[in-house]
């Protein structure tokens, strides 16, 4: 299960993304995950990757649960799993209220409870069972069962988590946890202890549970330009409460405060400048191949089992993948 992975989304060109996934597979990467943004559908992208690869595991990183019902997600994931020869990893997440409300016309009312309900419904579907009854106030009532079709019962479900409550849930009912903007100290000091609690609650140990942080990375000759791109990409995340809380807990409260000052004055460039180089360097590796490898190694040392190299768009994409592959 565990191994060095990568995050490769379609970007501007799906054919180019396919070639990058094929390169990752040839370099020995264990997995590739696809983000779900305001672009191509991540599950359909994975189906395309499945048709052009043979070994690499294929995951959503992550699919918002409010974008479709448990039955719709289970059917699509099971189909991709069959088409890929059992390589599907279903990564799901809560997303954020602004996205859920504006994109999907849904509401996040009780995120941890609603995630539990969603995952337990799909677990039952994959086992060929009827999902458990939902109490009054439940979000996902369903009686769906697969008919005439044997689904892989152990199809892995990973849950995106940042907060202690969601981390405990992910490790209690999931097969792995997906992390974004969690630096190595946060993985060591917050993720691992909460994951252990969730596993203990389920009567399990850490064996077999996958901890997958995305590691922003770039082999680049222009570090300043790359860091500027990273700062621009992070403006949205630093405006979202889940990420703000986690970054403050990671020791970056001063950066968040200066970011708020910039946004408060309508000065996005000032807000971006608040993201210090130490903060960015804590999250990833930007510069030469050694910086990329050092970043991945820091996550491994902190307790991650399958850090995922996530090349920054301004990076030399192939060189970044090749740098990370040297740790495989």
C-alpha positions in Angstrom: 0.0 0.0 0.0 2.4 2.7 1.2 4.9 4.3 -1.2 5.8 7.6 -2.8 2.8 9.0 -4.7 2.0 12.0 -6.8 -0.8 14.5 -7.5 -1.4 15.0 -11.2 -4.5 16.8 -12.3 -5.5 17.6 -15.9 -4.7 21.3 -15.9 -4.9 22.8 -19.3 -4.4 19.6 -21.3 -5.8 16.2 -20.5 -3.5 14.4 -23.1 -0.4 16.0 -21.4 -1.7 14.9 -18.0 -2.0 11.4 -19.3 1.6 11.4 -20.4 2.7 12.7 -17.0 0.9 9.9 -15.3 2.5 7.4 -17.6 5.9 8.9 -16.7 5.1 8.7 -13.0 4.2 5.0 -13.5 7.4 4.3 -15.4 9.4 6.0 -12.6 7.9 3.7 -10.0 5.4 6.0 -8.3 2.9 4.1 -6.2 -0.2 6.3 -6.8 -1.5 9.4 -8.5 -4.3 11.5 -7.1 -6.6 14.0 -8.9 -8.0 17.1 -7.3 -11.6 18.1 -7.9 -11.8 21.8 -8.9 -13.9 23.9 -11.2 -12.7 22.1 -14.2 -12.9 18.5 -15.4 -14.7 15.9 -13.4 -12.0 14.1 -11.3 -13.6 10.6 -11.5 -13.8 10.9 -15.3 -10.2 12.0 -15.4 -9.2 8.9 -13.4 -11.1 6.7 -15.8 -9.0 8.2 -18.6 -5.8 7.6 -16.6 -6.9 4.0 -16.0 -7.2 3.4 -19.8 -3.6 4.5 -20.3 -1.8 2.9 -17.4 -1.3 -0.6 -16.0 0.0 -0.5 -12.4 -0.2 2.9 -10.7 -3.0 3.3 -8.1 -5.6 5.9 -9.1 -7.3 8.2 -6.5 -9.5 11.2 -6.1 -7.8 13.8 -4.0 -10.5 14.7 -3.1 -14.1 14.3 -4.3 -16.5 16.6 -2.3 -19.2 14.4 -0.8 -21.8 17.1 -1.4 -21.3 16.9 -5.2 -23.2 13.6 -5.5 -25.0 11.0 -3.5 -23.3 8.0 -1.9 -24.9 5.7 -4.5 -23.7 7.8 -7.5 -20.2 7.9 -6.1 -20.1 4.2 -5.3 -21.3 3.3 -8.8 -18.7 5.4 -10.5 -15.8 4.4 -8.2 -16.7 0.7 -8.6 -16.8 1.0 -12.3 -13.3 2.7 -12.4 -12.0 0.0 -10.1 -13.2 -2.7 -12.4 -11.9 -1.0 -15.5 -8.5 -0.4 -13.9 -8.1 -3.9 -12.5 -8.6 -3.0 -8.9 -6.5 0.2 -8.7 -9.1 2.7 -7.5 -8.7 4.7 -4.3 -11.8 6.7 -3.4 -10.7 9.9 -1.7 -13.6 12.0 -0.3 -13.8 15.2 1.6 -16.2 17.8 3.0 -14.9 20.7 1.1 -16.0 24.2 2.3 -19.3 26.0 2.8 -18.7 28.6 0.1 -18.0 25.8 -2.5 -20.7 23.5 -1.3 -23.4 26.2 -1.3 -22.3 28.1 -4.5 -21.4 25.1 -6.7 -23.7 22.3 -5.5 -26.6 24.0 -3.9 -26.1 21.9 -0.7 -25.3 22.8 2.9 -22.8 21.5 5.4 -24.6 21.0 8.6 -22.8 18.4 10.7 -19.6 17.7 8.7 -18.2 14.8 10.8 -21.6 13.1 11.2 -22.4 13.6 7.5 -19.0 12.1 6.5 -19.6 9.1 8.7 -23.0 8.5 7.2 -21.7 8.9 3.6 -18.8 6.5 4.1 -20.7 3.9 6.0 -23.4 3.9 3.2 -20.7 3.2 0.6 -19.0 0.6 2.7 -22.3 -1.3 2.8 -22.8 -0.9 -0.9 -19.3 -2.3 -1.7 -20.0 -5.3 0.6 -23.3 -6.0 -1.2 -25.4 -5.0 1.8 -28.1 -2.5 2.2 -26.9 0.8 3.8 -27.8 1.3 7.4 -30.9 3.2 8.3 -30.5 6.9 8.7 -31.9 8.6 11.8 -34.1 11.6 11.5 -32.0 14.5 10.3 -29.7 12.3 8.4 -28.2 13.7 5.2 -27.9 10.6 2.9 -30.9 8.2 3.2 -30.6 5.5 0.6 -31.5 1.8 0.1 -29.2 1.4 -2.9 -27.6 -2.1 -3.5 -25.6 -3.3 -6.4 -27.4 -6.0 -8.4 -25.8 -8.6 -10.7 -22.4 -7.0 -10.2 -19.7 -8.1 -7.8 -17.9 -5.0 -6.5 -14.5 -5.3 -4.7 -15.7 -5.2 -1.0 -12.4 -3.7 0.2 -12.3 -0.9 -2.3 -10.3 1.7 -0.2 -11.9 4.9 1.0 -9.6 7.7 2.1 -11.0 10.8 3.9 -9.6 14.3 3.7 -9.0 15.7 7.2 -7.4 18.7 8.9 -9.2 19.0 12.3 -8.7 16.5 15.2 -12.4 15.4 14.9 -12.2 14.6 11.2 -8.7 13.0 11.6 -10.1 10.6 14.3 -13.1 9.8 12.0 -10.8 9.1 9.0 -8.7 6.7 10.9 -11.7 5.0 12.6 -13.7 4.2 9.4 -11.3 4.9 6.6 -8.3 3.2 5.0 -6.3 6.4 4.8 -6.3 10.1 5.3 -5.5 12.8 2.7 -3.8 16.0 3.8 -3.2 19.4 2.3 -1.1 22.2 3.7 -0.2 20.1 6.7 3.5 20.6 7.3 5.7 17.8 8.8 5.4 19.1 12.4 1.6 19.2 12.1 1.7 15.6 10.7 3.9 14.5 13.7 2.3 16.5 16.5 -1.4 16.5 15.4 -2.2 14.0 12.7 -0.4 11.0 14.1 -1.8 11.3 17.7 -5.4 11.8 16.4 -5.0 9.0 13.9 -3.9 6.7 16.7 -7.0 7.6 18.7 -9.3 6.8 15.8 -7.6 3.5 15.2 -7.9 2.6 18.9 -11.6 3.5 18.8 -12.0 1.0 15.9 -9.9 -1.6 17.8 -7.1 -1.4 15.3 -3.4 -0.2 15.2 -1.7 1.9 12.6 -0.7 -1.1 10.5 -2.2 -0.7 7.0 -3.5 2.9 7.5 -2.2 5.3 4.8 -1.3 8.9 5.6 -1.0 10.8 2.4 0.1 14.5 2.5 0.4 16.4 -0.7 3.9 17.9 -1.0 4.1 21.0 -3.1 7.3 20.7 -5.1 9.2 22.3 -7.9 12.5 21.8 -9.7 12.9 25.3 -11.0 15.6 27.7 -12.0 13.5 30.6 -10.9 12.7 30.0 -7.2 11.3 33.5 -6.7 8.8 33.1 -9.6 7.8 29.7 -8.3 7.2 31.0 -4.7 5.1 33.8 -6.1 3.0 31.3 -7.9 2.6 29.2 -4.8 1.6 32.3 -2.8 -1.0 33.1 -5.5 -2.4 29.6 -5.3 -2.7 29.8 -1.5 -4.7 33.0 -1.3 -7.9 31.1 -1.5 -6.9 28.6 1.1 -5.8 31.2 3.6 -9.2 32.7 3.3 -10.9 29.4 4.3 -11.5 28.7 8.0 -10.4 25.0 8.1 -7.0 25.9 6.6 -6.6 29.0 8.6 -7.1 27.2 11.9 -4.7 24.4 10.9 -2.0 26.9 9.8 -2.3 28.9 12.9 -2.0 25.7 14.9 1.2 25.0 12.9 2.8 28.2 14.1 2.0 30.6 11.3 -0.5 32.9 13.2 1.7 35.9 12.4 1.6 35.2 8.7 -2.2 34.8 8.9 -2.6 38.1 10.7 -0.5 39.9 8.1 -2.4 38.2 5.3 -5.7 39.5 6.9 -4.3 43.0 7.0 -3.5 42.9 3.3 -6.9 41.4 2.4 -8.6 44.0 4.7 -6.9 46.8 2.7 -7.9 45.2 -0.6 -4.2 44.6 -1.4 -3.8 41.1 -2.6 0.0 41.6 -3.3 0.5 42.6 0.3 -1.5 39.6 1.4 0.6 37.3 -0.7 3.8 38.8 0.7 2.7 37.9 4.2 3.4 34.2 3.3 7.0 34.0 4.4 9.6 31.8 2.8 10.0 29.7 6.0 6.2 29.0 5.9 6.3 28.0 2.2 9.5 25.9 2.7 7.9 24.1 5.6 5.1 22.9 3.3 7.2 21.8 0.3 10.4 21.9 -1.6 11.3 24.5 -4.3 14.6 24.9 -6.1 16.8 22.0 -7.1 16.2 18.2 -7.0 17.7 18.1 -3.5 15.0 20.5 -2.2 12.2 18.3 -3.6 13.7 15.1 -2.0 14.4 16.8 1.3 10.7 17.9 1.5 9.4 14.4 0.8 11.9 13.0 3.3 10.7 15.4 6.0 7.2 14.1 5.6 8.3 10.5 5.7 10.3 11.2 8.9 7.2 12.9 10.4 5.1 9.7 10.0 3.6 10.0 6.5 3.3 6.7 4.8 2.7 7.9 1.2 3.6 11.5 0.6 2.5 12.7 -2.8 4.7 14.9 -4.9 2.6 17.7 -6.2 4.4 19.7 -8.8 3.8 23.4 -8.9 2.6 24.6 -12.4 5.7 26.7 -13.0 8.0 23.7 -12.2 9.9 21.6 -14.6 7.2 18.9 -14.2 9.3 15.9 -15.5 12.4 16.9 -13.5 10.3 17.3 -10.4 8.8 13.8 -10.8 12.3 12.4 -11.5 13.7 14.0 -8.3 11.0 12.5 -6.1 11.4 9.1 -7.8 14.9 8.9 -6.5 13.4 8.1 -3.1 11.4 5.2 -4.4 
